[in-house]
Amino acid sequence: MTWTEHLVIVPVLLPLLCGAALAPLTQGWHRLKFAVAYASALGLLANAVALAWLADIGWPHGMGVYLAANWAAPFGIALVADRLAAGMLVLTALLALAALHYAQPRWGRIGVHFHPLFQFLLMGINGAFLTHDLFNLFVFFEVMLAASYGLLLHGYNVERLRASLHYIAVNLVASLFFLIGVALIYATTGTLNMADMAGRVGTLSGDDIALLKAGVAILSLAFLVKAAMWPLGFWLPTTYAAACPPVAAMLVLMTKVGAYAILRVWLLAFADGAGPLAHYGYDALLWGGMATIVFGAAGMLATDTAGRLAGYAAIVSSGTLLAVIGYGEPAVVAAGLYYFVASTVAIAAFMLLIELVDRIRTPGAAMLALTAEVYAVEDTPAEPKGRGVPAAMAILALAFAACALTIAGLPPLSGFVAKFGLFHALVNPGPHAAPIGPAGWTLIALVIVSGLAAIVSLMRFGVRTFWTAGIVAPPSLHGAEVLPVGALLLVSVLLTVGAQPVSDYLARASADIHRPGLYVDRVLRTPAVPNPAPAAEAP
Amino acid sequence: MEIVLALGIGIVFGAGIWLVLRPRTFQVLIGLMLMSYAVNLFIFAMGRLAVDRPPLTPAGTAADPTALADPVPQALVLTAIVIGFATTALYLVVMIGARGMAGTDHVDGEEPEE
């Protein structure tokens, strides 16, 4: 084990330690809290970039394995950083930086525990991306969810309470399903390590197959609730619309954690070599994903509030990803991963933008939404500092247009590249793949129709807001709030400009996860570090 | 023993589902607790049922893996209980907050219109 493999544990440890350090700080230490949290997010970004570089070039087989507490694989907990996981870590760190920066002038100052909870959320998300053990995945999911419950309630008002009552209950029940699924998988395969499980799935027979199928189906319910597959995603728009903007931006990423878990478990356990269980459930994912796209597109058309609009956009993007996983071709999954990154960045930017746009309509309404007195905050956050920027309207309108173009998938931004790549991969899946069938054409049609729905609803919202709003005064914007939106849109532009290297990287990541044998070998054969030789005692 | 345990888990879980679907938050909370008890028992049962088998080797005896109970489900249940308690307690706090702020204990945060 080289020293670089110790970097794999950093994305879990760093936010854990920062969160723990911040938790005892009471009100009034806002600058310190922000500085520590921001430094932690910067560290995570640097670490994630290093991991991505190492996974791509530095490590053999493109993955680093960290055996927690030095127990060899099937018995201990293995953390695995491969190209896909490292890419997700980079995305998480980028979104976290943007959300924290956005929260700096106002949201981070309300209440006491925004920053510690945010760090724990990061720890849960990062851990879920890295872990290679089903029960550990449950633990990281719970850490992530528990932090998200707290963050959803952040800046406590009745609307948020109502949303959380549903969100928490739904997710608690989903966690119970997660446990039932894990228990059934343990009963049939006798292991919780995902690589070990992949090796054993093919050898099952008789009743065990039926039990494992039931177990995995129940387990996937928990992931699909998180990934908001129709009809399990009914809770999502209300919840996301109720959350405060920096939290909503992170929630958009959490939807993708569910889809990521599905991607991981399915491609590892039910690949071609899995005997009678090969490709189990792919059809359900494909058609379920398409139903989700329809649900999300219909929702976008039906709603007129920006928060719900963004929530339904997240559902559409999640549904597309699930359908792509169910389609089951490596080239399509590679294109789907690019779509995943592009749409997550765009929707997160939109979530941050919404609050700024709302200030046009009713200046000060955002302040009324807060009930800071619940926390008896002494230094009540003032109205956003700074004068109304004269160009505020232009900035907002441009940022909105960029978000809308990316979400709808129109040229020239990354959304278009993503959808074009997806269609290209669907029509030309590669020399060894089956030609496109009715399911593929349906998927293409649905993605196009959902793009149309997105254009219609976003344009309607844009016209009402920027054109005919009858604006009295330009909204006052704080530089620290505009900057992260701009940064995320810049990432979107960079994704477009650098589409070739990014999609090459994601294609390699997709090729990796389609070779489960590689994982099984690498994870199970990584030896524990031997005990140091009984060195001569110090005299 | 299997059939008794299976029936027990089924009844508790079923009662939990019924309560979770009720309109008052307190009933939902009790339902969640019942469901998590049932799930914990279920995890235990998945490690195969046996009577009088220690999960670890007693001190001073030779290790005989066939005589041991499976320790993994016990570790899993322990973790699941801790997490389940914590999240249920959190829900209780949210519930109390909702009761205070919304003035009703309906799960929608408002009384349904008659």
Boltz contact constraints between the chains, C-beta under 6 A:
constraints:
  - contact:
      token1: [A, 135]
      token2: [B, 76]
      max_distance: 6.0
  - contact:
      token1: [A, 142]
      token2: [B, 83]
      max_distance: 6.0
  - contact:
      token1: [A, 149]
      token2: [B, 90]
      max_distance: 6.0
  - contact:
      token1: [A, 158]
      token2: [B, 101]
      max_distance: 6.0
  - contact:
      token1: [A, 158]
      token2: [B, 102]
      max_distance: 6.0
  - contact:
      token1: [A, 161]
      token2: [B, 97]
      max_distance: 6.0
  - contact:
      token1: [A, 161]
      token2: [B, 98]
      max_distance: 6.0
  - contact:
      token1: [A, 161]
      token2: [B, 101]
      max_distance: 6.0
  - contact:
      token1: [A, 162]
      token2: [B, 109]
      max_distance: 6.0
  - contact:
      token1: [A, 164]
      token2: [B, 94]
      max_distance: 6.0
  - contact:
      token1: [A, 165]
      token2: [B, 98]
      max_distance: 6.0
  - contact:
      token1: [A, 165]
      token2: [B, 107]
      max_distance: 6.0
  - contact:
      token1: [A, 168]
      token2: [B, 91]
      max_distance: 6.0
  - contact:
      token1: [A, 169]
      token2: [B, 28]
      max_distance: 6.0
  - contact:
      token1: [A, 172]
      token2: [B, 32]
      max_distance: 6.0
  - contact:
      token1: [A, 172]
      token2: [B, 87]
      max_distance: 6.0
  - contact:
      token1: [A, 176]
      token2: [B, 35]
      max_distance: 6.0
  - contact:
      token1: [A, 176]
      token2: [B, 36]
      max_distance: 6.0
  - contact:
      token1: [A, 176]
      token2: [B, 39]
      max_distance: 6.0
  - contact:
      token1: [A, 179]
      token2: [B, 39]
      max_distance: 6.0
  - contact:
      token1: [A, 179]
      token2: [B, 80]
      max_distance: 6.0
  - contact:
      token1: [A, 180]
      token2: [B, 39]
      max_distance: 6.0
  - contact:
      token1: [A, 183]
      token2: [B, 42]
      max_distance: 6.0
  - contact:
      token1: [A, 183]
      token2: [B, 43]
      max_distance: 6.0
  - contact:
      token1: [A, 183]
      token2: [B, 46]
      max_distance: 6.0
  - contact:
      token1: [A, 186]
      token2: [B, 46]
      max_distance: 6.0
  - contact:
      token1: [A, 187]
      token2: [B, 46]
      max_distance: 6.0
